[in-house]
C-alpha cells in the first residue's frame, strides 16, 4: 500500500543525502513560491527568484567543502548560490516531492 501524499507543513524538515554530504531542506508550498515570485515581478534577472527559492528551502548542511583546502563552508546564501547547478536542481526537485523522504529522512 502506498503511503500517499503529504500536505506541506512549514515546520517540516528532512535530510537529503548526496555525494557524501547531508543537506537539510524543507518542501516548497505554493503560497511561499507565489510570495517569492511577486517580490521579483518585473525584474529582468529571473534567476534572482530561483536564488531566493534555493535559499528558502536549503536550511543547513554537513559535508559541503571548499575545493581549496577541503574546509567545510557555512550554509550561507552566498555559498548556497555557489553550489553546482546539478546539485541545485536535485535540491529543488526534492523540495517538490509528494512526500518528505530521501531524498533523505524526516528530522
PyMOL commands that set and color helices and strands:
alter all, ss='L'
color gray80, all
select helices_A, chain A and resi 30-39+47-57+77-80+85-94
alter helices_A, ss='H'
color red, helices_A
select strands_A, chain A and resi 14-18+21-25+58-62
alter strands_A, ss='S'
color yellow, strands_A
deselect
rebuild
show_as cartoon
